[in-house]
Amino acid sequence: MSTDSAQIPTARASRTLPWGGLLALFFAGFLSIINETTPAGLLPQISHSLRISDAAAGQLITVYALATALTAVPLSAALARWGRRTLLISALAAFVLSNFVIASTEDFTIIMAARFVAGVGAGLIWTNLAAYAARLVPEDKQGRAMSIANAGTPVALAVGLPLGTLLGATFSWNFTFAASGFAGLVAILWVVIALPNLSGTPAGEKVRRAERGLVRTKGVVTILAVMSGFFLAHNILYTYVAPQVVRAGIGSQVELVLLVFGLAALVSIWVTGVLIDRRHRHLTVTGIVLLVVAFLMLGLAPISPVFVYVAVVLWGLGFGGGATWFLTAGFRATGSTAIAAVMVTLVNLMIGLGGLVGGLLIGIAGVEALPWVALAIMIPSAIAVVSARRYAFPHWSAEVAPER
């Protein structure tokens, strides 16, 4: 009997959630985001140590995100027959290897190559995390299980990145990467102990065809376009948040600014969890508008450091629940969780593009141009959300779902 068939009946028969396994998945997702965003809070230290510009250091995020975007779907399809635990351990091993290499060298080329490897690992995690969680529980608990597994993203942004930045400021940026490497080893051990090695599936090509069909569903293109603008604008600024804080004259407070952003994002996550089923459209519209106001205030940041703190509070409130809003919109428009793979690819393209565009803008017009470009991207996104009342972002309830 296979590992899958031997273990899943027990998990499905249980009326309690398999917390050990779900939290292992949560931690894997948490580490994925920590690995992706760590350079954002350490740009001044990294650029000084490696004798490169902030814009060049920002490409450490770009290469990671592009690796995820370019390899996530095709590699997951190619490895569809692998056991799910084997796949997850392989992805975490990529994190461990990458972080230990980065911690032990100051060769920028080697560091960029290591970041690409880590990005490949992240793609494997995010295209399989939700489905893995869903297979651990009965159908009536799948939504909750997937939300627990996917919660690593906002929690990492809220508390993980400020912690990594604090470690870098207290010790060194190399120390932060080494700590992430050891955390990856802990995650591997946790996965081995807590998760069954569920069987894979040979249906990779069928999945790809299904994804292409879902994109043609009414409202989905609008959802994907707004989501892309949302994450592009966010990452143009977030990748270079440290230089933004320096520009406002409070360069010694980068960790505090990130912590304020993170706490506001946690509030957004909590509010989203409470209201998402009843106020999905309201949450999305409000979040987009908050980002518009926040980016406007960041453009005016040199006027007063207070503007920075007010802006990051609004930014965190507007961003924290974003992934949930867009995933929910996609699931409701299509009736399928398969749209998640398309969204993962697009989000990571926008993360990579944000780092690239931000770096180019700094070279051409300086760091002060970033908030205004982000604002220019968010304005049409806000117009699209407000206008898309019928298919993409409708008023929705379980009793009266919008026509597809």
Order of alpha helices (4+ residues) and beta strands (2+ residues): alpha-alpha-alpha-alpha-alpha-alpha-alpha-alpha-alpha-alpha-alpha-alpha-alpha-alpha-alpha-alpha-alpha-alpha-alpha
